[in-house]
Amino acid sequence: MAVPDLSATPLQDLYSLTGRVAVVTGAGRGVGAGCARRLAEAGASVAVCDIDPTTIETTVKEIESEGGRALGVVMDVSDAAAIQQGVERILAELGQIDILVNNAGIFPPCPFLDENDEHWGRVLGVNLDGVMRCSQSVARHLVARGAPGVIVNISSIEGEKPGTAGAGAYVTSKASVTGLTKALAIELGPLGIRVLAVAPTLVNTPGVQELMPMMEAAGIGNLIEALRVKVPLGRAAVPDDVARAVTFAASDMSMLMTGSTLYVDAGAMTV
Ligand SMILES: NC(=O)c1ccc[n+]([C@@H]2O[C@H](COP(=O)([O-])OP(=O)(O)OC[C@H]3O[C@@H](n4cnc5c(N)ncnc54)[C@H](O)[C@@H]3O)[C@@H](O)[C@H]2O)c1
């Protein structure tokens, strides 16, 4: 079944997510919180999913204070049973799911000569297995409901253009997410589900700030500052730079797009 031709649809309707339900993983802070807020601003009811109940509460309150609708859900994307329970709760409370943003991700560095099963499994378990499981769960719901939907995967330019040492597991996870995005686009497109990836450059988030002392101690320096002179657009990303691209990808504005990666990179992939 072909996707509709929206040439006659007004722009504001193409951007509107009113009546849709979006699930954002890792939405307690950083990129995920930014995505949840913009999707809610566009009209979606948003399930704010994270492992951290405190930050979930913060994001939910922000969305509500901005006039949006949000449901906080504690959900560990590395745990298959937790995903199933989380999705069941979202369906019970919000009625449906139309949009999934696979954002939850971790990036603990580890030199390759010290790499081990625990670290490797933990990074891949969240960044890759989590994307696979959440996507499968939401896709099954969409197909059973006979509804169209969109899955947006937050990958990284690191998956295609690694820039720092000690990121083997992370780079592998993000490169795999790009591959999975294409594979799912082929398989789910005929079922009415579009699958896109958004790949940011370095984003100034709490997760990155937590890594700063380690990077400075390792002599890597301040990567956020370094980007000012390195990239054509002169700065690192902030969460909202990514959130706007995600909102575009999740909306009908991108109706004929699937399988591709949208770079939010300040030009980093070009230089
Ligand atoms: N910050 C960057 O420079 C950057 C660049 C490119 C891509 N990304 C990607 O963006 C995404 C978000 O990164 P961020 O910088 O906002 O990170 P962050 O650490 O600031 O926030 C990540 C959130 O995910 C949650 N989370 C962690 N493990 C989880 C799990 N198992 N289940 C559910 N939630 C979990 C955390 O509690 C936290 O709220 C990640 O996928 C990351 O790889 C980040």
The ligand as an SDF file (V2000), in Angstrom:
LIG
                    3D

 44 48  0  0  0  0  0  0  0  0999 V2000
   25.1350   13.6170   23.5870 N   0  0  0  0  0  0  0  0  0  0  0  0
   25.7360   13.3740   22.4480 C   0  0  0  0  0  0  0  0  0  0  0  0
   26.8090   13.9400   22.1300 O   0  0  0  0  0  0  0  0  0  0  0  0
   25.1220   12.4280   21.4680 C   0  0  0  0  0  0  0  0  0  0  0  0
   25.5820   12.4180   20.1590 C   0  0  0  0  0  0  0  0  0  0  0  0
   25.0340   11.5400   19.2410 C   0  0  0  0  0  0  0  0  0  0  0  0
   24.0350   10.6740   19.6510 C   0  0  0  0  0  0  0  0  0  0  0  0
   23.6180   10.6950   20.9430 N   0  0  0  0  0  0  0  0  0  0  0  0
   22.5970    9.7480   21.3550 C   0  0  0  0  0  0  0  0  0  0  0  0
   21.4950   10.4470   21.8960 O   0  0  0  0  0  0  0  0  0  0  0  0
   20.8500    9.6110   22.8570 C   0  0  0  0  0  0  0  0  0  0  0  0
   20.6860   10.3710   24.1590 C   0  0  0  0  0  0  0  0  0  0  0  0
   21.9530   10.7810   24.6270 O   0  0  0  0  0  0  0  0  0  0  0  0
   22.1100   11.9370   25.7190 P   0  0  0  0  0  0  0  0  0  0  0  0
   23.3920   12.6070   25.4300 O   0  0  0  0  0  0  0  0  0  0  0  0
   20.8830   12.7200   25.8020 O   0  0  0  0  0  0  0  0  0  0  0  0
   22.3230   11.0470   27.0400 O   0  0  0  0  0  0  0  0  0  0  0  0
   22.0100   11.3850   28.5880 P   0  0  0  0  0  0  0  0  0  0  0  0
   22.8800   10.4590   29.3580 O   0  0  0  0  0  0  0  0  0  0  0  0
   22.1150   12.8190   28.8640 O   0  0  0  0  0  0  0  0  0  0  0  0
   20.4920   10.9270   28.7230 O   0  0  0  0  0  0  0  0  0  0  0  0
   20.1560    9.5860   28.4400 C   0  0  0  0  0  0  0  0  0  0  0  0
   18.8640    9.1990   29.1400 C   0  0  0  0  0  0  0  0  0  0  0  0
   18.6380    7.8250   28.8260 O   0  0  0  0  0  0  0  0  0  0  0  0
   18.2850    7.1420   30.0330 C   0  0  0  0  0  0  0  0  0  0  0  0
   18.6550    5.7340   29.9430 N   0  0  0  0  0  0  0  0  0  0  0  0
   19.8900    5.1810   30.0650 C   0  0  0  0  0  0  0  0  0  0  0  0
   19.8010    3.8490   29.9820 N   0  0  0  0  0  0  0  0  0  0  0  0
   18.4930    3.5500   29.8050 C   0  0  0  0  0  0  0  0  0  0  0  0
   17.7810    2.3350   29.6730 C   0  0  0  0  0  0  0  0  0  0  0  0
   18.4060    1.1420   29.7480 N   0  0  0  0  0  0  0  0  0  0  0  0
   16.4470    2.3910   29.4910 N   0  0  0  0  0  0  0  0  0  0  0  0
   15.7970    3.5820   29.4540 C   0  0  0  0  0  0  0  0  0  0  0  0
   16.4200    4.7610   29.6010 N   0  0  0  0  0  0  0  0  0  0  0  0
   17.7610    4.7400   29.7810 C   0  0  0  0  0  0  0  0  0  0  0  0
   19.0610    7.8660   31.1310 C   0  0  0  0  0  0  0  0  0  0  0  0
   18.4820    7.6420   32.4140 O   0  0  0  0  0  0  0  0  0  0  0  0
   18.9570    9.3170   30.6630 C   0  0  0  0  0  0  0  0  0  0  0  0
   17.7940    9.9370   31.1580 O   0  0  0  0  0  0  0  0  0  0  0  0
   21.7090    8.3560   22.9790 C   0  0  0  0  0  0  0  0  0  0  0  0
   21.1830    7.3370   22.1520 O   0  0  0  0  0  0  0  0  0  0  0  0
   23.0410    8.8220   22.4550 C   0  0  0  0  0  0  0  0  0  0  0  0
   23.8180    7.7590   21.9590 O   0  0  0  0  0  0  0  0  0  0  0  0
   24.1240   11.5550   21.8630 C   0  0  0  0  0  0  0  0  0  0  0  0
  1  2  1  0
  2  3  2  0
  2  4  1  0
  4  5  1  0
  4 44  2  0
  5  6  2  0
  6  7  1  0
  7  8  2  0
  8  9  1  0
  8 44  1  0
  9 10  1  0
  9 42  1  0
 10 11  1  0
 11 12  1  0
 11 40  1  0
 12 13  1  0
 13 14  1  0
 14 15  2  0
 14 16  1  0
 14 17  1  0
 17 18  1  0
 18 19  2  0
 18 20  1  0
 18 21  1  0
 21 22  1  0
 22 23  1  0
 23 24  1  0
 23 38  1  0
 24 25  1  0
 25 26  1  0
 25 36  1  0
 26 27  1  0
 26 35  1  0
 27 28  2  0
 28 29  1  0
 29 30  1  0
 29 35  2  0
 30 31  1  0
 30 32  2  0
 32 33  1  0
 33 34  2  0
 34 35  1  0
 36 37  1  0
 36 38  1  0
 38 39  1  0
 40 41  1  0
 40 42  1  0
 42 43  1  0
M  CHG  2   8   1  16  -1
M  END
$$$$
